[in-house]
Structure formats: C-alpha cells, structure tokens
C-alpha cells in the first residue's frame, strides 16, 4: 500500500476515534498536484474540532510524518492540516456546508472510509 494511503488511513482512524461526523476521503491524485488525498470531517463544537486536530497530529507524528502547515487555531471553525501527501480539513457543520469541498472536488475519486478503517 502506498504511503499516502497509509497516511489517509491513520488520519481517518484518529478522526473516527474522536467521533468525527461525515468522514469523507477524496482521492485527488489524478486531478491535482496539491496532494493525493483530501480528508474531510465535521465536529460538533470547538473542543471536538481541537481534539480531532490533536488526534490526527499525534497519529501521523507517531507514524513518522510531519505536518507542513496548519491553518486555523483553537477558535477556528475550519482547520486545514497539510501533510504534503494528504490534506485534512476539519470543519464545523456550518462551515462545511458553506464551503462544500465535496462539490468543488467532484472530479476526485471518493474512497469509502469503511474500506480504509477496516484494516486500520
């Protein structure tokens, strides 16, 4: 399995453990040079959003991956975590609906998170 898919799997597992809602993975490797995968998740409140950020960072750091950049802070309702091969978007419900990344990236291939998580 390729490294970016392993990273996506680790991030999804961490998000799932923090009860992320509406977890989605989009393979953008064939349509964009930005990354191989977008991971999109929703949290119910700022505390959950921050717990999700911390969980992803801890999981990927343990796996030997360093975050290039994090956009957003503890008070943000959209936090972007750039790990080069994957980009994790963690949203409040309102911002996720407003920005609707899934619609923007419809040319990407949707990856079923259940498939990623079952062998995590």
N, C-alpha and C positions, 0 to 999 in steps of 0.2 A: 504494500500500500504506500502511496506517495506521502511525502512529508506534510504537504498542505492539507491532505485529507485527514491525516493523523492529528494535526493541529485543530482542524474543524471538529473532529470527534471529541477531543479533550475539552474544547471550549463548550460544546453542546452538553457534554456530561456535567461540567461545572455549572452551567446555567440551569440545567434540569434539576440539579440538586438544590438550587436556590429557588425552585418553584417558578422559573420563568414562564411566562404565558406566551402562547402563539409563537413558539420557536420555529424559525424558518432558516433553511440553508439554501443559498443560490450559488451554483457553480457559474462563475463569470469568466473562467479561464480562456474560453474561446472568443469572448467578445470584448475583453478589456485588459489592458496591461496593468491595471491598478492592483489586482490581486487574483487569486484563484477562487476564493470563496468569500461571499458575504454571509454573515450570520446575523440574524435579526431576532431580537427578543423584546418582550414587554414586561415591565414591572409595575406593581400596583402603587408604589409610593417611593419617595426619595431614599428611604432606608433600604428598601429592597433593591433599588437600582444600584446603590453603592455596594451592597452585599454581592450582587451579581458581578460587578466590576472586579471586586476583590477576589472572588472565586475564580474567575477566568484568568486573572493575572497570576494568581497562585498556581493554578493548574498548568498553565503554559510555561511559567518560570521553572517549575519542577521538571518539566519535560525539556528544558534547555532552550526555550525561546524567549527572546527579549522583545518587549513592546517598543516599537519605534516612536510612537506618539500616542498620547491620549488627549482627545479634545473633549472638553466638558469638565465639570467638577462636581462636588457633593450637592450643589444646588441646581445642577442642570437636569433637564428632562430629556436630553438626548446626549448620550456619551458614546463617542467613537473611539475604538481601540484598534490601532493599526499595527499588525504584526507582519507586515510585508506580504506574506502568502495568504493571510486571511485578514479580513476587517470585520470586527464585531461592532454591531450597532445595538445599543441598549436604550430603549425608549420608555417614556410614559405612554399611557394609552392615547392621550390626546395628540401628542407629537407624532406618534406612529401613524395615526390616521391622517394627520395633516400632511406629513412628508411622503407617505405612501411609497416607500422604496421598492416594494414588490412590483408596483405598477411601472415604475421607471425602468426597472431591470427585468422586464418580461422576456427579453431575448435570452436571459440566462436560463440555465437548466436547474429546475427545482430538485433538490435532493431530499428524500424523505428522512426526517430526523430519527424516526424509529429504526431505520436501517443502520444509521450511524451509531445510535445508542445501544443497540442490542449486543454488539461485540465490544463495547467500551470497557 
